[in-house]
Amino acid sequence: MNLLPIILIDGITFASWLFLVSAGITFIFGVLRILNVAHGSLYAIGAYLGASFVLQLATEQQRSWITIPLLLLAAVVVALTLGPLIERLFLRRAYGQDEVIALLTTFALFLILEDVVRLIWGIAPYIIDGPFRMWGRTRVAGIAFANYSFLLTAISILAGLMLWLVIHHTSFGRQVTCVISDREMANALGINVPRIDLMAFALGTFLAALGGAFTAPTMSVEPGMGVSVIVLAFAVVAIGGLGSIGGAALGCIIVGVARAAAVHLFPEIELFVIYALMVAVLLWRPQGLFGEIELRKI
Amino acid sequence: MSATATNPAGRIAAIAALAVLAALPLILSDWIVFLIALALAKGAVVLGVVLLLRAGLISFGHALYFAAGAYTVGFLANKFDIGEALVGLPLATAISAAVAATLGLLLARFRGIYFAMLSLALSMILYTALAKFYDFSGGTDGLSIRGFTLAGVAPGNPGLVQYYLILALTAVVAFVCARFVASPTGYLTQAVRYNEIRIEYLGASASHAIWSSYVLSGAISGLGGALVAYLVGHVSPDFSYWVYSGDFVFVAVLGGTGSVLAPFVGSIAFEFVKNYAVKFSPHTWQLTLGVFLLLVIYFQPQGLWQLIPHLRARQPEAPP
């Protein structure tokens, strides 16, 4: 049996899932210079809210088209509520402080959000497989693949395109680019930097929640689901170079295909491969594939 | 961090703290003694994190050494039937130091957030290895450690013996670190945080200073892990998980970087807060810890150590 097409499909599926989470991390880092440890929790909250929406509003017709806009709505709601709230109340105090303070602020948020999720949704898993099942399966190389995975890939590509369009072809995007290259100068030119920070964080949150909401149908949504995601996403953004969205995309594909190959050829080393890849890439290029070299001050 | 344990006031404070801690088992109940022993052993790991924080480096993967030390003891007890602390502890320290010396060569090239992320990745490599290779490491079940002996004697009251063992060894660790901090390499490490290029203009090597700190840091963290393994009697892959590393950095900031004794103050405070958070709000103890951490960051960013005014070490002002 030819494993190559299977490995590629599995790899791309995994990569598209991973991209939704890591694009947000790398974008937030690019603008705010903060590595958001709580990003996995935002992903989990997106999944929970998506599952709740589908269970509450589409009880009878879980297998209908209506679930797609519902999942999208969940991501928008998370982005518009939690995003600004976290940025305003917590992150804003950490700007310009020691790196360790910024990192620990988001670590504290991670601890808090993990319990908030348990308080709101309890510890019983939520299962909404209607949206997953309604798309059916396709046989490729003798193996049945869920069409929902292909939908996930399409969503991931759309999200990537949207991000690219927003950054390169909107006024907001140009202002973001300004803020990234020089905050002070951007401020002096009349750009409302705190507002850009807020919107950038909300956009990153949207991507995390989108990833969570659309992953919800493929798995049982349960506590702790954001904990392991975050380190995977860190590996991806480190490989791609922090702050680079193109890098994150390439990192996802590398990690996705490598993991799929490991799963099919040497299942024991599945996760090991991902971290080993990250170490190897950083050895070769300490700033990641597309990272910028930071100049040292004298 | 100034060398508290090598200045006269600090030395007196350290000896007084040691005397108080040594007397505690006489008056306090067993569970508190256990908690303090656990806090002191973990404090050694936190001190390892603090040594690197002095250079401005965040080791977000220090659970690696914690787990390396703990699993050394676990393997000895399970595969070789050796529960002897006089074998396990030096071996755990040596293995952790060797791992740190190797990985340090790699990590000393990295700064800032990349140092944190690479440390994280390395600790997760150990985590996945420990969790996956069941025959070798007991998988996610971990390993139990039975048959603790000290110098060939199986103590009647292992809890108490381990408390004094931990107290004595952490005192040694604190003293060694205080000497290191006050050494030329120690001062260089601190200078790395402020200006690395100037160090190199002076003819010294920033990478070497970082590497030395990293090896010492790894060694004492491995020792701390081994002590915890004997005390708790069980090791699991979670010891190497990133949340553990996060906790160590948390405690490092909680205690403060003002002295080699600060990590132990922070560690004891952390264990008690965690213990009571679990007791009084079993469903939201993580939330309580998170709020506690935010409060520390906002209102006491220099750590609990700075609350002790007379001991407050005169810190050199950071150059702009």
Interface residues (C-beta under 8 A of the other chain):
Chain A: F29 L35 V37 F90 R93 A94 Q97 E99 V100 I101 L103 L104 T105 F107 A108 L109 F110 L111 I112 E114 D115 V116 R118 L119 V227 I230 V231 F234 A235 A238 L242 E268 I269 E270 L271 F272 Y275 A276 M278 V279 L282 L283 P286 Q287 E294 R296 K297 I298
Chain B: L53 G56 I58 F60 L106 R109 F110 G112 I113 Y114 A116 M117 L118 L120 A121 L122 M124 I125 T128 A129 K132 F133 N195 E196 I197 R198 W242 V243 G246 V249 F250 V253 H283 T284 W285 Q286 L287 L289 G290 V291 L293 L294 I297 Y298 P301
